[in-house]
């Protein structure tokens, strides 16, 4: 799928930054699944949730 990097929010919280392979980024079906994954992660609240941040489009 790609790589996942450790990043930090402006507030210093550790976050996962997922980078997908360019060929997958051009695949509409993959991007639809990836968008659902992002939405599911955003729906989780609390210290281990993925809060709403800026996303590249």
Secondary structure, 3 states (H helix, E strand, C coil): CEEEEEEECCCCCEEEEEEECHHHHCCHHHHHHHHHHHHHHHHCCCCCCCCCCCCCC
